[in-house]
Amino acid sequence: MSLLAPLEKRALAWLALRTPPSIHPDHLTLLGLASLLGAGLCYWYASRNRWALIGVIVFLGFNWLGDSLDGTLARVRNRQRPRYGFYVDHMVDAFGTAALLAGLSQSGYMNERLAMMLLIAYFLISIEVYLATYTLGTFHLSFWVFSPTEIRVLLAVGNLVLLVRPWVRIGDIQYRLFDVGGLVAFASMIIMVLVATSRHTAALYRAERLP
């Protein structure tokens, strides 16, 4: 379970019970997508005006609301469509994450190649999760203590730090803060997908052992 999961579940249940009837889960899903597109545009504009980084934080908040509340609202109202919701939510996440990292690659705060490496790592994790869901019947959105919510929080905090300290010194060399953070994130994501792939491959091998 992720760090913020208990608090998040209570908050989402509270919000779902107070969401106006005119707002449907699909509206929230679209809000989540539009918010990531807006965050990507803000990153792009941050190359001209660093205060656009605040806009990224605002859009990340709206993305959490839309992306997290849609499923809870469907369950509370007993309006669930599991296959439709699974497919649409994850395609929205794919397009939204691509837009976010494309904007970040043009922000001047992260190397373009590193941003694309992060996108590749994200897609590798996504592929592993979807294949595990299909073959093992288990769906894990979080790894260790991190879920999309914790990642949003870390990214928001990183944006605040960028406003005052976009560079860090390691030894005698200065590096962009998000290049250092991005490399750590990339390495962590690759380790996650390798560990998950090894574990799930072993589980499937045991389940389908040949005589």
C-alpha positions in Angstrom: 0.0 0.0 0.0 1.3 3.5 -0.8 2.1 6.1 1.8 -0.9 8.3 1.2 -3.4 5.6 0.3 -5.4 5.6 3.6 -5.8 9.4 3.7 -6.5 9.4 -0.1 -9.3 6.8 0.2 -11.1 8.8 2.9 -10.8 12.0 1.0 -12.1 10.5 -2.2 -15.1 8.9 -0.5 -15.9 12.2 1.1 -15.6 14.0 -2.2 -17.7 11.4 -4.1 -20.6 11.7 -1.7 -20.6 15.5 -2.2 -20.1 15.6 -6.0 -23.1 17.1 -7.8 -25.3 14.6 -9.7 -24.7 16.5 -12.9 -21.0 15.5 -12.8 -20.3 12.0 -14.1 -17.2 9.8 -13.9 -16.4 10.5 -17.6 -16.3 14.3 -16.9 -13.7 13.6 -14.2 -11.7 11.4 -16.6 -11.7 14.2 -19.2 -10.6 16.6 -16.4 -7.6 14.4 -15.6 -6.6 14.3 -19.3 -7.0 18.1 -19.8 -5.1 18.7 -16.6 -2.0 16.8 -17.8 -2.2 18.6 -21.2 -2.3 21.9 -19.3 0.7 20.8 -17.1 2.6 20.0 -20.2 1.9 23.4 -21.7 2.9 25.1 -18.5 6.2 23.2 -18.6 6.7 24.4 -22.1 5.9 28.0 -21.2 8.2 27.8 -18.2 11.1 28.1 -20.6 9.9 31.7 -21.0 8.4 32.4 -17.6 9.5 30.3 -14.6 6.3 31.2 -12.7 4.5 28.8 -15.1 5.8 26.1 -12.8 3.1 27.1 -10.4 0.6 26.4 -13.1 2.0 22.9 -13.3 1.3 22.4 -9.6 -2.3 23.6 -10.0 -2.9 21.3 -13.0 -1.4 18.3 -11.1 -3.9 19.0 -8.4 -6.8 18.9 -10.9 -5.3 15.8 -12.4 -5.3 14.0 -9.1 -9.0 15.0 -8.6 -10.1 13.8 -12.0 -7.9 10.7 -12.3 -8.5 9.5 -8.8 -12.2 10.5 -8.2 -13.7 9.0 -11.4 -13.5 5.4 -10.2 -14.6 6.2 -6.7 -17.6 8.1 -8.0 -18.6 5.2 -10.2 -18.4 2.8 -7.3 -20.3 5.1 -4.9 -23.1 5.5 -7.5 -23.0 1.9 -8.5 -22.3 2.9 -12.1 -19.3 0.8 -12.7 -18.1 -0.3 -16.2 -14.9 -2.2 -15.4 -13.6 -2.9 -18.9 -14.5 0.5 -20.3 -13.1 2.3 -17.2 -9.9 0.2 -17.3 -9.3 0.9 -21.0 -10.2 4.5 -21.1 -8.4 5.5 -17.8 -5.1 3.9 -18.9 -5.2 5.3 -22.4 -5.9 8.7 -21.0 -2.9 8.3 -18.6 -0.7 7.3 -21.6 -1.6 10.3 -23.7 -1.5 12.6 -20.6 1.9 11.4 -19.5 3.3 11.8 -23.0 2.1 15.4 -23.1 3.5 16.1 -19.6 7.0 14.8 -20.4 7.0 16.4 -23.9 6.4 19.7 -22.2 9.0 19.0 -19.6 11.5 18.2 -22.4 11.0 21.7 -23.8 11.1 23.5 -20.4 14.8 24.0 -20.2 14.7 22.3 -16.7 15.4 18.8 -18.0 17.5 17.3 -20.8 15.3 16.3 -23.7 16.7 12.8 -24.0 16.2 12.2 -20.3 12.6 13.2 -20.6 12.1 10.7 -23.4 13.9 8.0 -21.4 11.4 8.6 -18.5 8.6 8.2 -21.0 10.0 4.9 -22.2 10.4 3.7 -18.7 6.8 4.7 -17.9 5.5 2.8 -20.9 7.6 -0.3 -19.9 6.0 -0.2 -16.4 2.6 0.2 -18.0 3.1 -2.7 -20.3 4.2 -4.9 -17.4 1.2 -3.9 -15.3 -1.3 -4.6 -18.1 0.3 -8.0 -19.0 0.3 -9.0 -15.4 -3.3 -8.0 -15.1 -4.2 -10.2 -18.1 -2.1 -13.2 -17.2 -2.2 -13.3 -13.4 -5.5 -11.4 -12.8 -3.7 -9.0 -10.4 -3.5 -5.3 -10.9 -0.9 -3.2 -9.0 -0.9 0.5 -9.6 1.7 1.2 -6.9 5.2 0.0 -6.5 6.7 -0.2 -3.0 5.3 2.9 -1.2 4.8 4.9 -4.4 1.7 5.4 -6.4 0.7 8.1 -8.9 -0.4 10.3 -6.0 3.0 10.3 -4.3 4.7 10.9 -7.7 2.4 14.0 -8.2 3.4 15.3 -4.7 7.1 14.8 -5.4 6.8 16.5 -8.8 4.9 19.5 -7.2 7.6 19.8 -4.5 10.3 19.7 -7.1 8.6 22.5 -9.0 8.7 24.7 -5.9 12.4 24.0 -5.5 13.0 24.8 -9.1 11.7 28.3 -8.5 14.6 29.1 -6.1 17.2 26.5 -6.9 17.1 25.0 -10.4 20.8 23.8 -10.2 22.5 21.5 -7.8 26.3 21.0 -7.3 27.7 17.5 -7.1 31.4 17.7 -6.5 32.8 20.5 -8.6 30.1 20.3 -11.3 26.7 21.9 -11.5 23.7 19.9 -12.8 20.1 20.8 -13.4 18.0 19.7 -10.5 15.5 17.8 -12.6 18.3 16.0 -14.5 19.5 14.6 -11.3 16.0 13.8 -10.1 15.1 12.4 -13.5 18.1 10.0 -13.6 17.2 8.7 -10.1 13.6 8.3 -11.2 14.6 6.5 -14.4 16.9 4.1 -12.6 14.2 3.4 -10.0 11.6 2.7 -12.7 13.9 0.3 -14.5 14.6 -1.6 -11.3 10.9 -1.7 -10.6 10.0 -3.2 -13.9 12.9 -5.7 -13.8 11.9 -6.9 -10.4 8.2 -7.1 -11.3 9.0 -8.9 -14.6 11.3 -11.5 -12.8 8.6 -12.1 -10.1 5.8 -12.5 -12.5 7.7 -14.6 -14.9 8.6 -17.0 -12.0 5.0 -17.1 -10.9 3.7 -17.9 -14.4 6.4 -20.6 -14.9 5.3 -22.3 -11.7 1.7 -22.1 -12.6 2.3 -23.6 -16.0 5.1 -26.0 -15.3 5.5 -28.6 -18.0 5.6 -32.3 -16.9 
